[in-house]
């Protein structure tokens, strides 16, 4: 059954924050969902408007790098498509990608950052270590970009430039996988080019990844991410928990409230929270999966709201979309 919502210029409220029985905040957003045959069956809000997928573009970028000859598989390929938490095993993997290309972390051009993993960050601070580029959540992608450039004889110092051969190859691949033209470009938080897509186009691209023939660059990215979800995010992140809970699920989050996902049979979707709230992303994604007929554990459908040291409410999906 096709599910569409009526909406005006404003996207619908898709999630709310309930504290002590009182709805204190609401999040608007848009959601696209595709059936196994590629038909759009969920269209909540503006699914045809261009937006920046942020790190949800990383699997597409990784596929482009494999097409350009990069030889990575398993955990290291998952890391190339990751927004990792900066845990020690992530850092070890980034160093392996770099050293395999004759490079070091000094070649990275992502900004210095603390790890996303709070425990790791606290440990580093206690040891007196500063922020570093290799702990930044995009360092796996940057290492892979450097390795791809070195392999092809392209300049490594300017790999972030939109006119660099690597970035041009990535743009062509993104447009092919999404089956639409990139209508806007910007600079992502890590400094590389950021390509705008529609929600429907992003969902199509993820569908293409999972349905590609085994051994192709697209399928290799999807398979690596699904096999090693702790490498694409972190030990305790929502994306890892979702992929562990739903067999065959590929999911990648992005900053500013973005999620994109696909299942092995071709069902796929994408989520954008208007105000960029990370907290609303997973409950909305879980609801989209359920609308597509996927069984997801109840504990992933909401997030707790804390008062003092106890849960006093939840972040939950708002009924009515669609």
C-alpha positions in Angstrom: 0.0 0.0 0.0 1.3 3.4 -0.9 1.5 5.8 2.0 1.5 9.6 1.4 0.9 12.5 3.8 -0.8 15.8 3.1 1.4 18.7 4.1 1.9 22.4 3.4 5.2 24.2 3.1 6.2 23.0 6.6 7.3 19.4 7.1 5.1 17.4 9.5 6.0 16.9 13.2 7.6 13.4 13.2 8.8 13.1 16.8 8.3 14.6 20.2 10.1 14.8 23.5 7.9 13.8 26.5 9.1 14.7 29.9 7.0 13.8 33.0 4.0 13.3 30.8 4.4 16.7 29.2 5.4 17.2 25.5 8.1 19.8 25.8 9.6 19.7 22.3 8.6 18.6 18.9 10.7 17.9 15.8 9.5 18.3 12.2 11.1 16.4 9.4 10.8 14.4 6.2 10.9 10.7 5.5 11.1 8.7 2.2 10.6 5.0 2.0 10.9 2.6 -1.0 9.3 -0.8 -1.4 11.4 -3.7 -2.6 10.6 -2.9 -6.2 11.8 0.7 -5.8 8.3 2.3 -5.6 8.1 5.2 -3.2 5.6 4.1 -0.5 6.4 6.5 2.3 6.5 10.2 1.5 6.2 12.3 4.6 7.2 16.0 4.1 9.4 17.3 1.3 11.1 14.2 0.0 11.9 15.8 -3.4 13.7 18.8 -2.0 17.6 18.8 -2.1 19.4 18.6 1.2 22.8 17.8 2.5 23.0 14.1 3.5 26.2 14.8 5.4 27.9 11.5 6.5 25.1 9.5 5.0 27.0 10.1 1.7 30.0 8.2 3.0 29.0 4.7 1.6 28.6 6.3 -1.8 32.0 8.0 -1.5 33.6 4.7 -0.5 32.0 3.0 -3.6 33.5 5.6 -5.8 37.0 5.0 -4.2 36.7 1.3 -4.9 35.8 2.1 -8.5 39.0 4.2 -8.7 41.1 1.2 -7.7 41.2 1.4 -3.9 41.9 -2.1 -2.4 40.1 -2.3 0.9 37.9 -5.0 2.4 36.4 -6.1 5.7 36.8 -3.8 8.7 39.0 -1.3 6.8 36.5 -0.8 4.1 33.8 -0.3 6.7 36.0 2.3 8.3 36.4 4.1 5.0 32.6 4.6 5.0 32.5 5.4 8.8 31.6 8.2 11.1 33.6 6.3 13.8 33.7 7.0 17.5 37.5 7.5 17.7 38.0 4.3 19.8 41.5 2.8 19.8 40.6 0.1 17.2 39.3 2.8 14.9 42.6 4.7 15.1 44.6 1.5 14.6 42.6 0.9 11.4 43.1 4.4 10.1 46.8 4.0 10.5 46.7 0.7 8.6 45.0 2.4 5.7 47.5 5.2 5.7 50.6 3.0 6.1 49.4 0.7 3.3 49.6 3.7 1.0 53.0 4.9 2.3 51.3 7.8 4.2 51.0 8.9 7.8 48.5 10.7 10.0 50.3 13.9 9.2 48.8 13.7 5.7 45.3 13.9 7.0 43.4 17.1 6.3 40.4 16.5 8.5 40.2 18.9 11.5 41.5 17.9 14.9 38.8 16.6 17.2 38.1 14.7 20.4 36.7 11.2 20.0 32.9 10.9 19.8 33.2 8.1 22.4 33.1 9.8 25.7 34.9 7.2 27.6 37.8 7.3 25.2 37.8 11.1 25.2 37.9 11.2 29.1 40.9 8.8 29.0 42.8 10.9 26.6 42.1 14.1 28.5 43.2 12.4 31.7 46.5 11.5 30.0 47.0 15.0 28.8 46.7 14.2 25.1 45.4 16.9 22.8 42.7 16.7 20.1 44.0 15.0 17.0 43.0 14.5 13.3 43.2 10.8 13.5 40.5 10.7 16.3 38.1 12.8 14.2 35.1 10.7 13.2 35.8 11.2 9.4 39.5 10.1 9.5 38.8 6.7 8.0 37.2 8.4 4.9 40.1 10.8 4.7 42.6 8.1 4.9 40.9 6.2 2.2 40.7 9.4 0.0 44.5 9.8 0.5 45.2 6.2 -0.3 43.0 6.4 -3.5 44.8 9.5 -4.6 48.3 8.0 -4.0 47.3 4.9 -5.9 46.3 6.9 -8.9 49.1 9.4 -8.8 46.8 12.2 -8.0 48.0 15.0 -5.6 47.5 14.1 -2.0 47.8 17.5 -0.5 44.7 18.8 -2.3 42.4 15.8 -2.1 39.7 17.9 -0.5 39.5 20.3 -3.5 36.2 20.0 -5.4 38.2 20.0 -8.7 40.5 17.2 -7.6 40.2 14.1 -9.8 39.0 12.0 -6.8 36.2 14.5 -5.9 35.1 14.6 -9.5 35.0 10.8 -9.6 33.0 10.8 -6.4 30.4 13.3 -7.8 29.9 11.1 -10.9 29.4 8.0 -8.7 27.0 9.7 -6.3 24.8 11.0 -9.2 24.8 7.6 -10.8 23.8 5.7 -7.6 21.1 8.2 -6.7 19.8 8.4 -10.3 19.7 12.2 -10.1 21.9 15.2 -10.6 23.6 17.0 -7.7 22.0 20.4 -7.6 24.0 22.0 -4.8 27.4 21.5 -3.3 29.1 22.7 -0.1 31.8 21.9 2.4 31.2 19.2 4.9 32.3 19.5 8.5 35.5 17.6 7.8 36.4 19.8 4.9 35.6 17.7 1.8 33.0 18.5 -0.8 29.4 17.9 0.3 26.9 16.9 -2.4 23.1 17.6 -2.1 20.6 14.9 -2.9 16.9 14.5 -2.4 15.7 12.1 0.3 14.2 9.9 -2.4 17.5 10.0 -4.3 19.5 9.0 -1.2 17.2 6.1 -0.5 17.6 5.0 -4.1 21.4 5.1 -3.8 21.3 2.9 -0.7 19.0 0.5 -2.4 21.5 0.3 -5.3 24.3 -0.6 -2.9 22.5 -3.6 -1.4 21.1 -4.9 -4.7 24.4 -4.7 -6.6 26.0 -7.9 -7.7 28.3 -9.6 -5.2 31.9 -8.4 -5.6 31.0 -5.1 -7.2 32.3 -1.9 -5.5 28.8 -1.0 -4.3 28.0 -4.4 -2.9 31.4 -4.7 -1.2 30.7 -1.4 0.7 27.3 -2.6 1.8 28.6 -6.0 2.8 31.5 -4.6 4.8 29.4 -2.2 6.7 26.8 -4.8 7.5 29.5 -7.3 8.6 31.4 -4.8 10.8 28.9 -2.2 12.1 31.1 -1.3 15.1 33.6 -0.1 12.6 31.1 2.2 10.7 30.0 3.9 14.0 31.2 2.7 17.3 30.8 0.0 20.0 27.6 1.4 21.4 26.1 3.7 18.8 22.6 3.5 17.4 23.6 2.4 13.9 25.5 -0.6 15.3 22.6 -1.6 17.5 20.1 -1.3 14.6 22.3 -3.4 12.2 22.8 -6.0 15.0 19.1 -6.2 15.6 17.8 -6.3 12.0 19.5 -9.0 9.8 20.6 -7.6 6.4 20.1 -4.0 7.4 22.5 -1.3 6.1 22.2 2.1 7.9 24.3 5.2 8.0 23.7 8.3 9.9 24.7 11.9 9.2 25.0 15.1 11.1 21.9 17.4 11.3 19.4 14.6 11.8 20.0 12.4 8.8 19.7 8.6 8.4 19.7 6.4 5.3 19.1 2.7 5.2 18.4 -0.3 3.0 17.5 -4.0 3.4 18.8 -6.9 1.4 15.5 -7.2 -0.6 15.7 -3.6 -1.8 13.4 -1.8 0.7 15.1 1.4 1.6 14.5 4.9 3.1 16.0 8.2 4.3 15.2 10.6 7.1 16.0 14.3 7.7 15.0 16.1 10.9 14.5 19.7 10.1 16.2 21.2 13.2 19.1 18.8 12.9 18.3 17.1 16.2 20.3 13.9 16.5 18.0 12.6 19.3 15.0 12.3 17.0 16.7 10.4 14.2 16.7 6.8 15.4 13.0 6.7 16.6 11.9 8.1 13.3 14.1 5.6 11.4 12.7 2.8 13.4 9.1 3.9 12.6 10.0 4.1 8.9 11.4 0.6 9.0 8.3 -0.7 10.7 6.1 1.0 8.1 8.0 -1.0 5.5 7.2 -4.2 7.4 10.5 -4.7 9.3 10.5 -6.0 12.9 12.6 -3.8 15.2 13.0 -4.3 18.9 10.9 -1.9 21.0 13.9 -0.7 22.9 15.2 1.0 19.8 11.9 2.8 19.0 12.3 5.4 21.7 15.1 7.1 23.6 15.0 8.0 27.3 14.6 11.5 28.7 16.5 11.9 31.9 15.5 13.8 35.0 18.1 13.7 37.8 19.5 10.2 37.4 16.3 8.5 36.3 14.3 8.1 33.1 11.3 10.5 33.3 10.1 10.4 29.7 10.9 9.4 26.2 11.7 10.7 22.7 9.1 9.0 20.5 7.5 9.1 17.1 4.4 11.2 16.6 1.5 9.3 15.2 -0.1 10.5 12.0 2.8 10.4 9.6 1.7 8.8 7.5 
